[in-house]
Structure formats: C-alpha cells, structure tokens
Amino acid sequence: MLSLLILALQTPERLSVDIDLRPPAGEEVGAAERRAARQVPVIVKVCRNAAQTNDPDRFIKAFADRNGLSSYGRVSLSTQCRIYRQGLIDGQARNQSRTK
C-alpha cells in the first residue's frame, strides 16, 4: 500500500482515465484484423523454430535484432512464444492422458 502511495506521488501528473465507452470504428477494427492476419503466421513460424532450438530466448533475440524489432516488440514476441511453448506442453500432456 505504501509503495502505491509513493508511486502516485512520483507521477508528475494525474493519470487520465479513458471513459470513452464507444466501440472502435469499423475501419480501426478492420485495420487491426489485417495486421493480425499478416503477423500471426510469422509469429507462429518464429515460435515453432524457437521451440526446436536449445535456447529459444536467444533465437528470439537474434530474430528481433535481425528484423529491427523494438524492445517492446521483442518482449511481446518472447511472451507469445512462451504461450506457444506452453500450448505445446499442454497439448502433449492432454494427448498422453487420452491414450492411457
């Protein structure tokens, strides 16, 4: 609780609250869907290749560096690949439990 108070005091201005409850415009949703349609296959390919290496984090970092991803982009890709790996583990466990 004290740490939250200290953080609030160090914030230079009040954080604004987004109270705009309108749904996004149709063109914004369409643009986001088009971006995702281009990005998801690449993310899956990178995560699949990273999962097959001994050091997935190094593979992802090297991919991010080669392709000019920002720090946020690299962290986001790393997180998505961790989710991918966990899905692989969960899928294998589920398949093994079905065969028993």
Chimera marker file (.cmm) of the C-alpha trace (Angstrom):
<marker_set name="trace">
<marker id="1" x="0.000" y="0.000" z="0.000" r="1" g="1" b="0" radius="0.5"/>
<marker id="2" x="2.812" y="2.388" z="0.878" r="1" g="1" b="0" radius="0.5"/>
<marker id="3" x="4.584" y="1.624" z="-2.371" r="1" g="1" b="0" radius="0.5"/>
<marker id="4" x="1.451" y="2.578" z="-4.341" r="1" g="1" b="0" radius="0.5"/>
<marker id="5" x="1.275" y="5.886" z="-2.490" r="1" g="1" b="0" radius="0.5"/>
<marker id="6" x="4.938" y="6.603" z="-3.222" r="1" g="1" b="0" radius="0.5"/>
<marker id="7" x="4.409" y="5.736" z="-6.885" r="1" g="1" b="0" radius="0.5"/>
<marker id="8" x="1.387" y="8.022" z="-7.059" r="1" g="1" b="0" radius="0.5"/>
<marker id="9" x="3.358" y="10.879" z="-5.529" r="1" g="1" b="0" radius="0.5"/>
<marker id="10" x="6.177" y="10.412" z="-8.036" r="1" g="1" b="0" radius="0.5"/>
<marker id="11" x="3.819" y="10.527" z="-11.016" r="1" g="1" b="0" radius="0.5"/>
<marker id="12" x="4.210" y="14.048" z="-12.436" r="1" g="1" b="0" radius="0.5"/>
<marker id="13" x="0.588" y="14.424" z="-13.463" r="1" g="1" b="0" radius="0.5"/>
<marker id="14" x="-2.643" y="12.658" z="-12.788" r="1" g="1" b="0" radius="0.5"/>
<marker id="15" x="-3.229" y="9.633" z="-14.906" r="1" g="1" b="0" radius="0.5"/>
<marker id="16" x="-6.163" y="10.168" z="-17.207" r="1" g="1" b="0" radius="0.5"/>
<marker id="17" x="-8.976" y="7.674" z="-17.154" r="1" g="1" b="0" radius="0.5"/>
<marker id="18" x="-10.370" y="6.655" z="-20.514" r="1" g="1" b="0" radius="0.5"/>
<marker id="19" x="-14.112" y="6.954" z="-20.081" r="1" g="1" b="0" radius="0.5"/>
<marker id="20" x="-14.933" y="6.750" z="-23.785" r="1" g="1" b="0" radius="0.5"/>
<marker id="21" x="-17.068" y="3.638" z="-23.876" r="1" g="1" b="0" radius="0.5"/>
<marker id="22" x="-17.874" y="3.784" z="-27.585" r="1" g="1" b="0" radius="0.5"/>
<marker id="23" x="-16.800" y="0.765" z="-29.628" r="1" g="1" b="0" radius="0.5"/>
<marker id="24" x="-13.905" y="1.326" z="-32.033" r="1" g="1" b="0" radius="0.5"/>
<marker id="25" x="-14.721" y="2.469" z="-35.527" r="1" g="1" b="0" radius="0.5"/>
<marker id="26" x="-15.180" y="-0.282" z="-38.105" r="1" g="1" b="0" radius="0.5"/>
<marker id="27" x="-12.124" y="0.791" z="-40.077" r="1" g="1" b="0" radius="0.5"/>
<marker id="28" x="-9.952" y="0.562" z="-36.940" r="1" g="1" b="0" radius="0.5"/>
<marker id="29" x="-11.135" y="-2.977" z="-36.302" r="1" g="1" b="0" radius="0.5"/>
<marker id="30" x="-10.584" y="-3.912" z="-39.946" r="1" g="1" b="0" radius="0.5"/>
<marker id="31" x="-7.055" y="-2.495" z="-39.907" r="1" g="1" b="0" radius="0.5"/>
<marker id="32" x="-6.229" y="-4.411" z="-36.717" r="1" g="1" b="0" radius="0.5"/>
<marker id="33" x="-7.582" y="-7.624" z="-38.222" r="1" g="1" b="0" radius="0.5"/>
<marker id="34" x="-5.500" y="-7.141" z="-41.390" r="1" g="1" b="0" radius="0.5"/>
<marker id="35" x="-2.356" y="-6.540" z="-39.298" r="1" g="1" b="0" radius="0.5"/>
<marker id="36" x="-3.042" y="-9.669" z="-37.249" r="1" g="1" b="0" radius="0.5"/>
<marker id="37" x="-3.617" y="-11.716" z="-40.414" r="1" g="1" b="0" radius="0.5"/>
<marker id="38" x="-0.111" y="-10.742" z="-41.589" r="1" g="1" b="0" radius="0.5"/>
<marker id="39" x="1.602" y="-11.078" z="-38.210" r="1" g="1" b="0" radius="0.5"/>
<marker id="40" x="0.207" y="-14.320" z="-36.796" r="1" g="1" b="0" radius="0.5"/>
<marker id="41" x="1.733" y="-16.694" z="-39.390" r="1" g="1" b="0" radius="0.5"/>
<marker id="42" x="5.150" y="-15.091" z="-38.883" r="1" g="1" b="0" radius="0.5"/>
<marker id="43" x="4.842" y="-15.290" z="-35.094" r="1" g="1" b="0" radius="0.5"/>
<marker id="44" x="3.876" y="-18.965" z="-35.261" r="1" g="1" b="0" radius="0.5"/>
<marker id="45" x="6.797" y="-19.745" z="-37.584" r="1" g="1" b="0" radius="0.5"/>
<marker id="46" x="9.292" y="-17.941" z="-35.335" r="1" g="1" b="0" radius="0.5"/>
<marker id="47" x="7.893" y="-19.615" z="-32.218" r="1" g="1" b="0" radius="0.5"/>
<marker id="48" x="7.938" y="-23.045" z="-33.869" r="1" g="1" b="0" radius="0.5"/>
<marker id="49" x="11.568" y="-22.588" z="-34.896" r="1" g="1" b="0" radius="0.5"/>
<marker id="50" x="12.499" y="-21.208" z="-31.462" r="1" g="1" b="0" radius="0.5"/>
<marker id="51" x="10.859" y="-24.174" z="-29.713" r="1" g="1" b="0" radius="0.5"/>
<marker id="52" x="13.068" y="-26.542" z="-31.723" r="1" g="1" b="0" radius="0.5"/>
<marker id="53" x="16.303" y="-24.914" z="-30.520" r="1" g="1" b="0" radius="0.5"/>
<marker id="54" x="18.204" y="-25.422" z="-27.275" r="1" g="1" b="0" radius="0.5"/>
<marker id="55" x="17.953" y="-21.725" z="-26.363" r="1" g="1" b="0" radius="0.5"/>
<marker id="56" x="14.642" y="-20.253" z="-27.560" r="1" g="1" b="0" radius="0.5"/>
<marker id="57" x="15.238" y="-16.891" z="-25.906" r="1" g="1" b="0" radius="0.5"/>
<marker id="58" x="18.500" y="-16.393" z="-27.778" r="1" g="1" b="0" radius="0.5"/>
<marker id="59" x="16.800" y="-17.430" z="-31.041" r="1" g="1" b="0" radius="0.5"/>
<marker id="60" x="14.017" y="-14.877" z="-30.484" r="1" g="1" b="0" radius="0.5"/>
<marker id="61" x="16.506" y="-12.138" z="-29.570" r="1" g="1" b="0" radius="0.5"/>
<marker id="62" x="18.540" y="-12.851" z="-32.714" r="1" g="1" b="0" radius="0.5"/>
<marker id="63" x="15.368" y="-12.752" z="-34.846" r="1" g="1" b="0" radius="0.5"/>
<marker id="64" x="14.319" y="-9.466" z="-33.242" r="1" g="1" b="0" radius="0.5"/>
<marker id="65" x="17.759" y="-7.933" z="-33.812" r="1" g="1" b="0" radius="0.5"/>
<marker id="66" x="17.893" y="-9.065" z="-37.457" r="1" g="1" b="0" radius="0.5"/>
<marker id="67" x="14.442" y="-7.669" z="-38.164" r="1" g="1" b="0" radius="0.5"/>
<marker id="68" x="14.744" y="-4.390" z="-36.252" r="1" g="1" b="0" radius="0.5"/>
<marker id="69" x="12.091" y="-5.083" z="-33.627" r="1" g="1" b="0" radius="0.5"/>
<marker id="70" x="11.858" y="-2.622" z="-30.781" r="1" g="1" b="0" radius="0.5"/>
<marker id="71" x="12.395" y="-3.721" z="-27.196" r="1" g="1" b="0" radius="0.5"/>
<marker id="72" x="8.635" y="-3.899" z="-26.780" r="1" g="1" b="0" radius="0.5"/>
<marker id="73" x="8.330" y="-5.980" z="-29.952" r="1" g="1" b="0" radius="0.5"/>
<marker id="74" x="10.968" y="-8.404" z="-28.727" r="1" g="1" b="0" radius="0.5"/>
<marker id="75" x="9.333" y="-8.768" z="-25.309" r="1" g="1" b="0" radius="0.5"/>
<marker id="76" x="5.932" y="-9.225" z="-26.945" r="1" g="1" b="0" radius="0.5"/>
<marker id="77" x="7.296" y="-11.894" z="-29.303" r="1" g="1" b="0" radius="0.5"/>
<marker id="78" x="9.041" y="-13.626" z="-26.424" r="1" g="1" b="0" radius="0.5"/>
<marker id="79" x="5.789" y="-13.673" z="-24.433" r="1" g="1" b="0" radius="0.5"/>
<marker id="80" x="3.837" y="-15.020" z="-27.393" r="1" g="1" b="0" radius="0.5"/>
<marker id="81" x="6.425" y="-17.757" z="-27.881" r="1" g="1" b="0" radius="0.5"/>
<marker id="82" x="6.219" y="-18.718" z="-24.207" r="1" g="1" b="0" radius="0.5"/>
<marker id="83" x="2.461" y="-19.090" z="-24.642" r="1" g="1" b="0" radius="0.5"/>
<marker id="84" x="3.117" y="-21.166" z="-27.776" r="1" g="1" b="0" radius="0.5"/>
<marker id="85" x="5.549" y="-23.430" z="-25.886" r="1" g="1" b="0" radius="0.5"/>
<marker id="86" x="3.087" y="-23.829" z="-23.011" r="1" g="1" b="0" radius="0.5"/>
<marker id="87" x="0.425" y="-24.800" z="-25.545" r="1" g="1" b="0" radius="0.5"/>
<marker id="88" x="2.743" y="-27.467" z="-26.920" r="1" g="1" b="0" radius="0.5"/>
<marker id="89" x="3.381" y="-28.820" z="-23.428" r="1" g="1" b="0" radius="0.5"/>
<marker id="90" x="-0.321" y="-28.788" z="-22.543" r="1" g="1" b="0" radius="0.5"/>
<marker id="91" x="-1.223" y="-30.452" z="-25.834" r="1" g="1" b="0" radius="0.5"/>
<marker id="92" x="1.309" y="-33.229" z="-25.299" r="1" g="1" b="0" radius="0.5"/>
<marker id="93" x="0.078" y="-33.802" z="-21.743" r="1" g="1" b="0" radius="0.5"/>
<marker id="94" x="-3.517" y="-33.920" z="-22.935" r="1" g="1" b="0" radius="0.5"/>
<marker id="95" x="-2.688" y="-36.415" z="-25.684" r="1" g="1" b="0" radius="0.5"/>
<marker id="96" x="-0.822" y="-38.629" z="-23.212" r="1" g="1" b="0" radius="0.5"/>
<marker id="97" x="-3.741" y="-38.602" z="-20.781" r="1" g="1" b="0" radius="0.5"/>
<marker id="98" x="-6.135" y="-39.656" z="-23.572" r="1" g="1" b="0" radius="0.5"/>
<marker id="99" x="-4.009" y="-42.629" z="-24.558" r="1" g="1" b="0" radius="0.5"/>
<marker id="100" x="-3.954" y="-44.053" z="-21.019" r="1" g="1" b="0" radius="0.5"/>
<link id1="1" id2="2" r="1" g="1" b="0" radius="0.2"/>
<link id1="2" id2="3" r="1" g="1" b="0" radius="0.2"/>
<link id1="3" id2="4" r="1" g="1" b="0" radius="0.2"/>
<link id1="4" id2="5" r="1" g="1" b="0" radius="0.2"/>
<link id1="5" id2="6" r="1" g="1" b="0" radius="0.2"/>
<link id1="6" id2="7" r="1" g="1" b="0" radius="0.2"/>
<link id1="7" id2="8" r="1" g="1" b="0" radius="0.2"/>
<link id1="8" id2="9" r="1" g="1" b="0" radius="0.2"/>
<link id1="9" id2="10" r="1" g="1" b="0" radius="0.2"/>
<link id1="10" id2="11" r="1" g="1" b="0" radius="0.2"/>
<link id1="11" id2="12" r="1" g="1" b="0" radius="0.2"/>
<link id1="12" id2="13" r="1" g="1" b="0" radius="0.2"/>
<link id1="13" id2="14" r="1" g="1" b="0" radius="0.2"/>
<link id1="14" id2="15" r="1" g="1" b="0" radius="0.2"/>
<link id1="15" id2="16" r="1" g="1" b="0" radius="0.2"/>
<link id1="16" id2="17" r="1" g="1" b="0" radius="0.2"/>
<link id1="17" id2="18" r="1" g="1" b="0" radius="0.2"/>
<link id1="18" id2="19" r="1" g="1" b="0" radius="0.2"/>
<link id1="19" id2="20" r="1" g="1" b="0" radius="0.2"/>
<link id1="20" id2="21" r="1" g="1" b="0" radius="0.2"/>
<link id1="21" id2="22" r="1" g="1" b="0" radius="0.2"/>
<link id1="22" id2="23" r="1" g="1" b="0" radius="0.2"/>
<link id1="23" id2="24" r="1" g="1" b="0" radius="0.2"/>
<link id1="24" id2="25" r="1" g="1" b="0" radius="0.2"/>
<link id1="25" id2="26" r="1" g="1" b="0" radius="0.2"/>
<link id1="26" id2="27" r="1" g="1" b="0" radius="0.2"/>
<link id1="27" id2="28" r="1" g="1" b="0" radius="0.2"/>
<link id1="28" id2="29" r="1" g="1" b="0" radius="0.2"/>
<link id1="29" id2="30" r="1" g="1" b="0" radius="0.2"/>
<link id1="30" id2="31" r="1" g="1" b="0" radius="0.2"/>
<link id1="31" id2="32" r="1" g="1" b="0" radius="0.2"/>
<link id1="32" id2="33" r="1" g="1" b="0" radius="0.2"/>
<link id1="33" id2="34" r="1" g="1" b="0" radius="0.2"/>
<link id1="34" id2="35" r="1" g="1" b="0" radius="0.2"/>
<link id1="35" id2="36" r="1" g="1" b="0" radius="0.2"/>
<link id1="36" id2="37" r="1" g="1" b="0" radius="0.2"/>
<link id1="37" id2="38" r="1" g="1" b="0" radius="0.2"/>
<link id1="38" id2="39" r="1" g="1" b="0" radius="0.2"/>
<link id1="39" id2="40" r="1" g="1" b="0" radius="0.2"/>
<link id1="40" id2="41" r="1" g="1" b="0" radius="0.2"/>
<link id1="41" id2="42" r="1" g="1" b="0" radius="0.2"/>
<link id1="42" id2="43" r="1" g="1" b="0" radius="0.2"/>
<link id1="43" id2="44" r="1" g="1" b="0" radius="0.2"/>
<link id1="44" id2="45" r="1" g="1" b="0" radius="0.2"/>
<link id1="45" id2="46" r="1" g="1" b="0" radius="0.2"/>
<link id1="46" id2="47" r="1" g="1" b="0" radius="0.2"/>
<link id1="47" id2="48" r="1" g="1" b="0" radius="0.2"/>
<link id1="48" id2="49" r="1" g="1" b="0" radius="0.2"/>
<link id1="49" id2="50" r="1" g="1" b="0" radius="0.2"/>
<link id1="50" id2="51" r="1" g="1" b="0" radius="0.2"/>
<link id1="51" id2="52" r="1" g="1" b="0" radius="0.2"/>
<link id1="52" id2="53" r="1" g="1" b="0" radius="0.2"/>
<link id1="53" id2="54" r="1" g="1" b="0" radius="0.2"/>
<link id1="54" id2="55" r="1" g="1" b="0" radius="0.2"/>
<link id1="55" id2="56" r="1" g="1" b="0" radius="0.2"/>
<link id1="56" id2="57" r="1" g="1" b="0" radius="0.2"/>
<link id1="57" id2="58" r="1" g="1" b="0" radius="0.2"/>
<link id1="58" id2="59" r="1" g="1" b="0" radius="0.2"/>
<link id1="59" id2="60" r="1" g="1" b="0" radius="0.2"/>
<link id1="60" id2="61" r="1" g="1" b="0" radius="0.2"/>
<link id1="61" id2="62" r="1" g="1" b="0" radius="0.2"/>
<link id1="62" id2="63" r="1" g="1" b="0" radius="0.2"/>
<link id1="63" id2="64" r="1" g="1" b="0" radius="0.2"/>
<link id1="64" id2="65" r="1" g="1" b="0" radius="0.2"/>
<link id1="65" id2="66" r="1" g="1" b="0" radius="0.2"/>
<link id1="66" id2="67" r="1" g="1" b="0" radius="0.2"/>
<link id1="67" id2="68" r="1" g="1" b="0" radius="0.2"/>
<link id1="68" id2="69" r="1" g="1" b="0" radius="0.2"/>
<link id1="69" id2="70" r="1" g="1" b="0" radius="0.2"/>
<link id1="70" id2="71" r="1" g="1" b="0" radius="0.2"/>
<link id1="71" id2="72" r="1" g="1" b="0" radius="0.2"/>
<link id1="72" id2="73" r="1" g="1" b="0" radius="0.2"/>
<link id1="73" id2="74" r="1" g="1" b="0" radius="0.2"/>
<link id1="74" id2="75" r="1" g="1" b="0" radius="0.2"/>
<link id1="75" id2="76" r="1" g="1" b="0" radius="0.2"/>
<link id1="76" id2="77" r="1" g="1" b="0" radius="0.2"/>
<link id1="77" id2="78" r="1" g="1" b="0" radius="0.2"/>
<link id1="78" id2="79" r="1" g="1" b="0" radius="0.2"/>
<link id1="79" id2="80" r="1" g="1" b="0" radius="0.2"/>
<link id1="80" id2="81" r="1" g="1" b="0" radius="0.2"/>
<link id1="81" id2="82" r="1" g="1" b="0" radius="0.2"/>
<link id1="82" id2="83" r="1" g="1" b="0" radius="0.2"/>
<link id1="83" id2="84" r="1" g="1" b="0" radius="0.2"/>
<link id1="84" id2="85" r="1" g="1" b="0" radius="0.2"/>
<link id1="85" id2="86" r="1" g="1" b="0" radius="0.2"/>
<link id1="86" id2="87" r="1" g="1" b="0" radius="0.2"/>
<link id1="87" id2="88" r="1" g="1" b="0" radius="0.2"/>
<link id1="88" id2="89" r="1" g="1" b="0" radius="0.2"/>
<link id1="89" id2="90" r="1" g="1" b="0" radius="0.2"/>
<link id1="90" id2="91" r="1" g="1" b="0" radius="0.2"/>
<link id1="91" id2="92" r="1" g="1" b="0" radius="0.2"/>
<link id1="92" id2="93" r="1" g="1" b="0" radius="0.2"/>
<link id1="93" id2="94" r="1" g="1" b="0" radius="0.2"/>
<link id1="94" id2="95" r="1" g="1" b="0" radius="0.2"/>
<link id1="95" id2="96" r="1" g="1" b="0" radius="0.2"/>
<link id1="96" id2="97" r="1" g="1" b="0" radius="0.2"/>
<link id1="97" id2="98" r="1" g="1" b="0" radius="0.2"/>
<link id1="98" id2="99" r="1" g="1" b="0" radius="0.2"/>
<link id1="99" id2="100" r="1" g="1" b="0" radius="0.2"/>
</marker_set>
